[in-house]
Amino acid sequence: MNRAFKIIAAILSVAGVAAVLTVYILITYDVYVNGNPAYRYDYIFFIVIWLAADLLSPFFHELGHALFGLFSGMRAKISMKSLLPKYRASSVEIIPKRENAIKARLVFTLAGGLFVNLVFIVLGVLALSVPAIPACISGVACGNIFLFFMNVVPAEYATGKTDMLVLCELSGNSPEAQVALAVLKVQAHVLNGKPIERIDREVLFSLPQIREDDPSFISLCELRGEYLEAVGDAEGAKAQFARFEELKREYLD
């Protein structure tokens, strides 16, 4: 199923870019044939805008998460490994500032990335339909279509889960979602200055088993270590911290 969703995302991305390009060429072709000097460099501007939008779309996607998180009481930190298209894995670290309604606020935060990409796509479409907007601005749509469709399907890539997959896990209360929400709850507890040892042990240790490469599980190992250290279980804490460092090196660094 994961492969099928990836194929669907690829088809939709290609179809979306092709549609924008087709409309753009149909709109501007007569202008170039007639030699209108006002549009002499429009093609060049279109390509430059497309490339710039493609290069920056991951940053704006994560910025959307960060802004939506800010409005919903979540602290967000953007991580960009590189702006080069081949290596442009990006992510945003989310920590809730409050312990209440974490699930609802997380859903709102996750929607931010798709919303920002959609705004740029709509701007590009408007550039093709509103004469007052230069047609070359439609390049922003081409630069955001891929990232939008890649995240709007519930799939998992080498760089991680898509926004829609995480949303589906939350709506279905999957084991991954249960672990993620537990981690966020404890992080909010600590962020508000409360001792971690006052957390109910069951919150950290009575959770379903999930894959060890899941970021939530890696964070869980660290929190378990901090909890065990706080309650005086030095051996247990040492084992959890060692597990955390091992998983961090293998999957996150």
Secondary structure, DSSP 8 states (H G I E B T S, - for coil): -HHHHHHHHHHHHHHHHHHHHHHHHHHHHHHHHTT-GGGTTHHHHHHHHHHHHHHHHHHHHHHHHHHHHHHTTEEEEEEES-SSGGG--EEEEEEESSSTTHHHHHHHHHHHHHHHHHHHHHHHHHHHH-TTS-GGGGHHHHHHHHHHHHHHS--EETTEE-HHHHHHHHHTT-HHHHHHHHHHHHHHHHHTT--GGGS-HHHHHS-----TTSHHHHHHHHHHHHHHHHTT-HHHHHHHHHHHHHHIIIII-
